Every structure is written in structure tokens, then in C-alpha cells.
Amino acid sequence: MQLMKLLMTWNIVPGREQAYIEFNAKVFVPQLMQFGLQPMDSWFTLYGDVPQVTVGWVSDDVEVIRQAVASSEWAALVERLDDFVTDFEHRIVPVTGTFQM
């Protein structure tokens, strides 16, 4: 079975960095784990015209990811994330083993 990734990108709202870090540690990460996903990578971009944050969570069952992002829990989680970030995007991609955007 192909390992699949939920690839997400966003920019942190200036002045909300500390609140974002707390939300990420206490709410966002635990909820993704409850969905049955495992963290794979996390990137913070310091320079350039690309999203500031890129994260990837994986599953060996694409249906686990599809069900997660179709759930009301996902919608509520993303709505809460929107308090701390802008330009949130996500997509499901096969894991390539290299940096993915």
C-alpha cells in the first residue's frame, strides 16, 4: 500500500505566534493524532515567497486521511486554526521521500 500524506501549508498571523504555538501543541497535533495520522515532516520558511509553514502527516490508508478531512471535527479544527494563520491550504499526495510543496 502506498504511504499517503496530508500536506498542509499556511502563514502565521503576525503577533499571534505564541498563541499559535500553544494551539498547535495542545489542540492541533493531538487532534490529527486522534484522526489516526502520524507526523512526518514540518518546515518553517524564513525567506522567500512561499508559505511560512509546511507540514505533512501520513497514513498508509488514504481513506483515513479522506475521512479525517471530510469530518465535522476537521472543519471545526480548521476554523480554530484560522484564528492563528492565513492562507491555509491542504491536499492529499503520495509520499515521495523528498521535500514536498
TIGUDO-411911 format. One record per residue: residue in three letters; y, x, z of N, C-alpha, C in turn; chain. Coordinates in Angstrom, 1 decimal, decimal comma, padded with zeros to 4 digits, m for minus. Layout:
residues N
ala|Y|X|Z|Y|X|Z|Y|X|Z|A
...
END
This chain:
residues 101
met|m001,2|000,8|000,0|000,0|000,0|000,0|001,3|000,9|000,0|A
gln|002,2|000,5|m000,8|003,5|001,3|m000,9|004,4|001,0|000,3|A
leu|004,8|002,1|000,9|005,8|002,0|002,0|007,1|001,6|001,5|A
met|007,7|000,5|002,1|008,9|m000,1|001,6|010,0|000,1|002,7|A
lys|011,3|000,2|002,2|012,4|000,4|003,1|013,5|m000,7|003,0|A
leu|014,0|m001,1|004,1|015,2|m001,9|004,2|016,3|m000,9|004,3|A
leu|017,0|m000,7|003,2|018,1|000,2|003,1|019,4|m000,5|003,3|A
met|020,2|m000,1|004,3|021,5|m000,7|004,7|022,6|000,3|004,7|A
thr|023,8|m000,2|004,3|025,0|000,7|004,3|026,2|m000,2|004,9|A
trp|027,1|000,6|005,5|028,3|m000,1|006,0|029,4|001,0|006,4|A
asn|030,5|000,5|006,7|031,6|001,3|007,3|032,0|000,8|008,6|A
ile|032,2|001,6|009,6|032,6|001,2|010,9|034,1|000,9|011,0|A
val|034,4|m000,2|011,6|035,8|m000,6|011,7|036,5|000,4|012,6|A
pro|037,6|000,9|012,1|038,4|001,9|012,9|038,8|001,3|014,3|A
gly|038,6|002,1|015,3|038,9|001,6|016,7|037,8|000,8|017,3|A
arg|036,7|000,6|016,6|035,5|m000,2|017,2|034,3|000,7|017,3|A
glu|034,5|002,0|017,2|033,4|002,9|017,2|032,5|002,8|018,5|A
gln|033,1|002,8|019,6|032,4|002,8|020,9|031,6|001,5|021,0|A
ala|032,3|000,4|020,7|031,6|m000,9|020,8|030,5|m001,0|019,7|A
tyr|030,7|m000,4|018,6|029,6|m000,4|017,6|028,4|000,4|018,1|A
ile|028,6|001,6|018,7|027,6|002,4|019,2|026,8|001,6|020,3|A
glu|027,5|000,9|021,1|026,8|000,1|022,2|026,0|m001,0|021,5|A
phe|026,6|m001,7|020,6|025,9|m002,8|019,9|024,6|m002,3|019,2|A
asn|024,8|m001,2|018,5|023,7|m000,6|017,8|022,5|m000,3|018,7|A
ala|022,8|000,4|019,8|021,8|000,8|020,7|021,1|m000,4|021,5|A
lys|021,9|m001,3|021,9|021,4|m002,4|022,8|020,9|m003,6|022,0|A
val|021,4|m003,9|020,8|021,1|m005,1|020,1|020,5|m004,9|018,8|A
phe|021,2|m004,1|017,9|020,7|m004,0|016,5|019,4|m003,3|016,4|A
val|019,3|m002,1|017,0|018,0|m001,4|016,9|016,8|m002,1|017,5|A
pro|017,0|m002,7|018,7|015,9|m003,4|019,3|015,5|m004,6|018,5|A
gln|016,4|m005,3|017,8|016,1|m006,5|017,0|015,3|m006,1|015,8|A
leu|015,7|m005,0|015,1|015,0|m004,5|014,0|013,5|m004,1|014,4|A
met|013,4|m003,6|015,5|012,0|m003,2|016,0|011,2|m004,5|016,3|A
gln|011,9|m005,5|016,8|011,2|m006,8|017,0|010,7|m007,4|015,7|A
phe|011,5|m007,2|014,6|011,1|m007,7|013,3|009,8|m007,0|012,8|A
gly|009,4|m005,9|013,5|008,2|m005,1|013,1|008,6|m003,9|012,1|A
leu|009,9|m003,5|012,1|010,3|m002,4|011,3|010,4|m001,1|012,1|A
gln|010,2|000,0|011,4|010,3|001,3|012,1|011,5|002,1|011,5|A
pro|012,2|002,8|012,3|013,3|003,6|011,8|012,8|004,8|011,0|A
met|013,5|005,0|009,9|013,1|006,2|009,0|014,2|007,2|008,9|A
asp|015,4|006,7|008,6|016,5|007,7|008,5|017,8|007,0|008,8|A
ser|018,8|007,9|009,2|020,1|007,4|009,5|021,1|008,5|009,1|A
trp|022,1|008,2|008,3|023,0|009,2|007,7|024,4|008,7|008,0|A
phe|025,3|009,6|008,4|026,7|009,4|008,7|027,5|010,3|007,7|A
thr|028,3|009,7|006,9|029,0|010,4|005,9|030,4|010,7|006,4|A
leu|030,8|012,0|006,4|032,1|012,4|006,9|033,1|012,5|005,8|A
tyr|032,7|012,7|004,6|033,7|012,8|003,5|033,1|012,2|002,2|A
gly|034,0|011,6|001,4|033,6|011,1|000,1|033,8|009,6|000,0|A
asp|033,7|009,1|m001,2|034,0|007,7|m001,4|032,6|006,9|m001,5|A
val|031,9|007,0|m000,4|030,6|006,3|m000,2|030,6|005,6|001,1|A
pro|029,7|004,7|001,4|029,6|004,1|002,7|029,5|005,2|003,8|A
gln|030,1|004,9|004,9|030,1|005,8|006,1|028,7|005,9|006,7|A
val|028,0|004,8|006,8|026,7|004,8|007,4|025,6|004,3|006,4|A
thr|024,5|005,0|006,4|023,4|004,6|005,6|022,1|004,7|006,5|A
val|021,4|003,6|006,6|020,2|003,6|007,5|019,0|003,0|006,7|A
gly|017,9|003,5|007,1|016,6|003,0|006,5|015,6|002,6|007,5|A
trp|015,1|001,5|007,4|014,0|001,0|008,3|012,8|000,7|007,4|A
val|011,6|001,0|007,8|010,4|000,9|006,9|009,3|000,0|007,4|A
ser|008,5|m000,4|006,5|007,3|m001,2|006,8|006,3|m000,9|005,7|A
asp|005,0|m000,9|006,0|004,0|m000,7|004,9|003,7|m002,1|004,3|A
asp|004,3|m003,2|004,8|004,2|m004,5|004,2|005,5|m005,1|003,9|A
val|005,8|m005,2|002,6|007,1|m005,6|002,1|007,4|m007,1|002,6|A
glu|006,4|m007,8|002,9|006,6|m009,2|003,4|007,2|m009,2|004,8|A
val|006,9|m008,2|005,6|007,5|m008,1|006,9|009,0|m008,0|006,7|A
ile|009,5|m007,1|005,8|010,9|m007,0|005,5|011,5|m008,2|004,9|A
arg|010,8|m008,8|004,0|011,3|m010,1|003,3|011,5|m011,2|004,4|A
gln|010,5|m011,3|005,2|010,6|m012,4|006,2|011,7|m012,1|007,2|A
ala|011,9|m010,8|007,6|012,9|m010,5|008,5|014,3|m010,9|007,9|A
val|014,6|m010,5|006,7|015,9|m010,7|006,1|016,1|m012,2|005,7|A
ala|015,1|m012,9|005,7|015,2|m014,4|005,4|015,3|m015,2|006,7|A
ser|015,2|m014,6|007,8|015,2|m015,3|009,1|016,6|m015,7|009,6|A
ser|016,6|m016,7|010,5|017,9|m017,0|011,1|018,3|m016,0|012,1|A
glu|017,3|m015,2|012,7|017,6|m014,1|013,6|018,4|m013,0|012,8|A
trp|018,0|m012,7|011,6|018,7|m011,7|010,8|020,1|m012,2|010,5|A
ala|020,2|m013,5|010,1|021,6|m014,0|009,8|022,5|m013,8|011,1|A
ala|022,0|m014,1|012,2|022,8|m014,0|013,5|023,1|m012,5|013,8|A
leu|022,1|m011,7|013,5|022,3|m010,2|013,8|023,4|m009,7|012,9|A
val|023,3|m010,0|011,6|024,3|m009,5|010,6|025,7|m010,1|011,0|A
glu|025,7|m011,3|011,4|027,0|m011,9|011,8|027,6|m011,2|013,0|A
arg|026,8|m010,8|013,9|027,3|m010,0|015,1|027,7|m008,6|014,6|A
leu|026,9|m008,0|013,7|027,3|m006,7|013,2|028,6|m006,7|012,5|A
asp|029,0|m007,8|011,9|030,2|m007,9|011,2|031,4|m007,7|012,1|A
asp|031,2|m007,9|013,4|032,3|m007,6|014,4|032,7|m006,1|014,4|A
phe|031,8|m005,3|014,0|032,0|m003,8|014,1|032,0|m003,1|012,8|A
val|031,6|m003,7|011,7|031,5|m003,0|010,4|032,1|m003,8|009,3|A
thr|032,4|m003,1|008,2|032,8|m003,8|006,9|031,9|m003,3|005,8|A
asp|031,9|m004,0|004,7|031,2|m003,6|003,5|029,7|m003,5|003,7|A
phe|029,1|m004,4|004,6|027,7|m004,3|004,9|026,9|m004,8|003,6|A
glu|025,9|m004,0|003,2|025,0|m004,3|002,1|023,6|m003,9|002,5|A
his|022,6|m004,6|002,0|021,2|m004,2|002,2|020,4|m004,5|001,0|A
arg|019,3|m003,8|000,9|018,4|m004,0|m000,2|017,0|m003,5|000,2|A
ile|016,0|m004,0|m000,5|014,6|m003,5|m000,2|014,2|m002,6|m001,4|A
val|013,8|m001,4|m001,0|013,4|m000,4|m002,0|012,1|000,3|m001,6|A
pro|011,4|000,8|m002,6|010,2|001,6|m002,3|010,7|003,0|m001,7|A
val|010,0|003,5|m000,7|010,3|004,8|m000,1|010,0|005,9|m001,2|A
thr|011,0|006,7|m001,4|010,8|007,8|m002,4|010,6|009,2|m001,7|A
gly|010,9|009,3|m000,4|010,7|010,5|000,2|012,0|011,4|000,1|A
thr|013,0|010,9|m000,6|014,2|011,7|m000,7|015,4|010,8|m000,2|A
phe|016,6|011,4|m000,1|017,7|010,6|000,3|018,0|009,5|m000,7|A
gln|018,1|008,3|m000,1|018,3|007,1|m001,0|019,6|006,4|m000,7|A
met|020,3|005,9|m001,8|021,5|005,2|m001,6|021,4|003,9|m002,3|A
END
